[in-house]
C-alpha cells in the first residue's frame, strides 16, 4: 500500500513538472502567434514567457501566499470545523470512514464495524 502511495506521489510530481513546462510553452506560443502580428512586438523565448508569468502574478495576484480570489479556502475550513464541532462522536467516525474510503483506498465501512466507535 505504501509503495502504491509512493508511486502515486512520483506520478503527481512528474505531472506537476510537465504542466510547469507546458504552461511556459503555451504562453510563449500564444505571445509569438498574436503579439507580433497585432502590435508589431518582438517574439519571446521560453524563459521570457516565464518571466511574463511571474511578472503578471506579482502585478495582478500580489505576493501573498494564498489570498486573492481563492481566500475562500479559510472560510471553507471554518465552516467544516463548525460542522465537526456539532457532530456526535458516531457521526464523526462515520465521516472519517467515508473520507478514508475516498482518499486512502480503504472501504468506506467494514463489515462488523457498525457497532464500534
N, C-alpha and C positions, 0 to 999 in steps of 0.2 A: 504494500500500500504506500509506503514511504517512497519507494522507487517511482511509482506512478506519479506521485506528487512532485518529485524532483524533475521528472521528465516533463511534466506539465509546466513547471516554472521555467525550465530551459526553453520550452516551446514559446511561452509567453515572452520571454526575453528576446528571443530571435525575432518574433513578430514585432515587438516594440522597436528594435533596431531597424528592421526592414521598413516600418512605417516612418521612422525618423528620416531615413534616406529618401524614401518615396515622396515625402512632403517637400523636401528641398527641390527634388526634381520637378514636381508639379508646379511649384512657384516659379522656378526658372523657365520651364516650358511655356507657361502662361504669359509671363513677362515678355519673353523673347518673341512670342507669337503676336501679342497685342500691342505692346508699348511702342516698338519701333515704327509700326505702320500707322498707328493712331496719332502719336505725339512726336514722332521723329526722334525718340530716345535711343541710346545705345543698347545693345544686348548685354546681358549679365552672365556671370559664371555661376556655377553651383553654389559656391561659398558666399558669393554676393547675395544670392537668393536667401540663404540662411541669415545673412546679416539683416536683410529686409524683414524677415520674420521676427527676429529678435527686436529690431527697432520698432516694429508695429506693436509687439507685445508691451514694450516699455511705454510707448506713447498712448496706446488705446486700452491696455489691460492693466497698466500700473505694475509696480514691483512687489506688491503684497503677495503673500503666499497662497491664498486660495479664495480671496474675496472676489469682488467684481460681481458679475452676473450670477455666479454659482455660490453666492454666500448663503443660499437657502439650505445648504448642507447642514449647517449647525441647527437651523430650525427643525429639520427632519430628525436630527439626533435628539433634540429636546423633546419633540413630540413622542418619539419612541421611548425615551426614558420615562416620560409621564405615563405612557401606557403600561410599561413594565411595572411601575410602582402600584398601579391599580389592579394588576393581575393577582389572582390567588396563586399559591405555590403549585397547584396542579396545572393551572393554565400556563405558568412559566415553563414548567417541564415539558408540556406538550409543544409549546412554542420552540423550545430548544431542540426537541427531537425533530420537528419539521425542518428547522434550519440545518441540522446535522445531515438530514437526508438530502438536502439540496446541495450543500457545499462540501460535505466530507464523504459523500458516496455511501453513507450508511443508510439503512432502511429507515423510513420515517417513523415507524413503530415496530418493535419486535414482538413476536408472539409471547404472551405471558407477561409483558411489561405494563399492561394496563393498570394493574393494581399497585404498581410500585411508584414511589415518589422520591 
